[in-house]
Amino acid sequence: MKKIRLASYNIHLGIGRDGEFDPERIARVIDELDVDAIALQEVSLGGEGFNMLDFLSRRCGLIAIAGPTLVTLTRQYGNAILTRLAPVTIRRWNLGMGTREPRGAIDAHLHHHGMTIRMIATHLGLRPAERRRQIRQLLKIIREDSRYPTVLLGDVNEWFLWGRPLRWMHRHFRSTPAPATFPSGRPLLALDRIWVDPRQALQSVAVHSSAASRVASDHLPVIARLEFEGVAGTSSLCRLLQAAPG
């Protein structure tokens, strides 16, 4: 069956609302989600400090895809994907803007039961001008390769509901449910988003609020349930649902 569960989660470097650094608590939340793939933001990726991505990959038994945005002699930091789906191709895009904090996106083609799905995981900037430029970049990247169903997900840092970035995204993907995810103790803002093309494949979007997730990070995870059975032919992106390698 062409059913897939995806999630996005800003893990805040593993530092919870209680100020404690607790990687195991993040792993428990990922276990609770039980998804096929999850986009992570604010992840330590190596260097002299703790490698959160390596720990989560081993602890949760998932394939790790790193997307460093900040690389120094002593540390790597940025985005990541953890997945039980087989990666086919992986690209990394630089979405940085001048002297602002480096930003990027992971663009992964994942194989699932005879189909390929394109998953683009990102974390956008804090300033409106950054987000406008980054969304334009991402939409250009998406349009240049429209062979497969595409999911764009991550922490988009957009709290202006009628701002141009969200209008542009809804115009391309159609409007998508956006439950509040931040702050995790009492969510007010829908910073963490999931968009899907073809839109008909999106069955539901929900926040995962549990005892662990309400403390493990300052964001709650957001989950999407996708169903591609019977969707082929309703969107140009579905024409090659069966064209995955293998």
N, C-alpha and C positions, 0 to 999 in steps of 0.2 A: 504494500500500500504506500502511496506517495504522501504520507503524513509526516510532518516534521515539526518539532518544537524547538524554538530558538529563544535566546534570552540576551539581555544586555545588563551589565552590572558594573557600576563604578565602585571599586572596592576600597578606595581611599587609602591605598598602600597597606591595607590590612589593619588600619587603626580605627577602632570602633568609637561609638559615641561616648563610651566611658573612658576614652583616652588610652586604652590598652591596645598594644600590638598583639594580635592573635590570629596567625595564619590558619590555624585549625578551625577557628570559628567561620572564616570565609569558606573553607572547604566544606564544612557542614551545610552552609547555605547552598553551595553548588550541588551538593548531594540532594538536598531537598528539591531543587529545581528539576532535576532528572530530565535535562534537555539534550538534544542531539548536538547542539553547538551553542556556545555562549561567547559574546564579545565582552571583554573586560577593559576597563580604563583605570588609569592611575596604578600601574603595576610595575614593581621592581623586576628587572629582567636580567640582572647579572652585575658583574663587577665585584668590588670588594665586599659589598653588603649582602644581605639575604636575597636570594633569587626566588621571589614569590612565584613566578610562573613555573619554574622547575618543580618547586614543592607542590603546587596545585596539580600539575600534570601527573606527577607520580602518585600523589595522595588520592586523586579522583579517577585515575586510570584513563585520562583523556590525552589526545594528541595536542601538543602545544604549537602555536604559531605566534611568534613574537613580532611586534611592530614598534621598534624603538623610535622615540621622538627626541629624547634627550640622551646623548652619549658623551661621557667624559672619560678621563683616564681611570676613574674609580667607580663609575656607576652607569647603568643603563636603565632607562625608565620610559614608559609609554603605554601603548595599547597591546592587546593580545586577543587571540581566539583560542579557546579550548573546544575540541570537537571529538566526537566518536565517528564522524563521517570522514571518508578518505579524501584528503586534499589532492586535487588534480593539478592546479596551477596556483601560484601565489605571487601577487605584486604588492608593492608598498609605495604609497603616494605621499609626497611631501606637501603639506598644507600650511607650512609656516608663513608668517607674515612679518617681515622686518625684524625688529628686536623683541617682538612679543614672544611669549612662551612657545617653543616648537610644538607643532601639531601635525598629525598625519592620519593616514587611513590604511587599513589592511584590506586588500581586494583578493578574496580567495574563491576559487571554484571548487565546490565540494561535491563528491559523488555519493548518490543515495538511491539504492534500489533501481538502477537503470536510468537515472536522470542526473542532470547536473544543475546545481543551484549556485548562484553567485551571491556571496555574502560580503558586504562592505562594512567594516567596523571602524568607527571613528570617535574622536573626542574633539569638539570644536572649541574655538577661542571664547574669551570672556567679553570681548568688546563687539558691539554690533557690526562695525565695519569689518572685523575679522570674519564673523560668521557669514556675512553677505558674500564676501569673496570666496570663502571656503565652500559654501553651498553651490555657488556658480561653478567652482572647480569640480565638485563631486558630480553635479548634473552633467557636465561636459564629459567626464570620465564614463559615466553610466551610458550616455547616449552613443558613445563611440564603440560600445560593445553590447548590443542588445540581443545577443543570441539566446540567453538563458533567463529564466526567472531570477529576479534580483531582489535582495533584501538589504536595505540600508538601515543600520542600527547603531546606537551608541548614545553617549552623553552629548547632546547638541547645545547645551547651555543656553537655550533660547526660552526666555520667560515672557517675551512680548508676543501674545497670542495672535496679534494681527500684524506682526512684523513681516518684512519682505521674505526672509529665509523660509519661514513656515508657509507662507503663501506660495512661494516657488515650489516647495516640496509637495504641497497638496495638489498643485496644478499638475505636476508630473505623475505622482503616485495615486492621487485622489486622497481625500480626507481619511484619516486613520484615528482610531481611539487613542487617547493620550491620558491615561490615568496619572495622577500626581505621584512622584517618587522621591521628592526632596522637600524638607529634610526627613530622614527616615523615621524619626520619632513622631512627627506629626506632619505628614506630607501635604505641601501646598502647591508645589510647582512641578509641572510635567517636563523635567529636563531630559529624561531618558526616553528615547523614541524608537519605534520600529515601523518602517514603511516597506511595503511589498508591492511588486509588480510581477504578475497580474494581481490587481486588487482583489479579484474574486477568490484567490487562494487563501486570503487572510480570514480565518475563522473567528479568532478572538485575540484580544490583547488584555493582559491583566497584570497587576502588581502582585509580587509575592511578599506578603507580610506575615512573618512568623516571629516567634520569640527571638530566634537567632538573628534574622535579617534586620530586625528593628534596632539591633545594637551593633552588629558587626561592621557597619559602614555608615556614612552619613547619607548614602543613597539606598533606596530599595531597588531590588532587581525588577525588571519588567520582562514578561514572557509573551511570546506570540505562538499561537497554534496555527499551522498551515496545512492545507489539504489541496493537493494538486490533482487528485483523481477527478476526471470529468471537466477540468478547467482547460485542458489543451484545446486550442482552436479559438478560444475567446480572446486571446491576446497574441500579438506578434512575438512576444517573448516566449510563448509556449511552443513555438513551432518545432523546436529542437529538444523537447523534453526527453526524447529517447536517444539523443545523440551523444551521450556521455561515453568516454572510453571504457572498454571492457564490457 
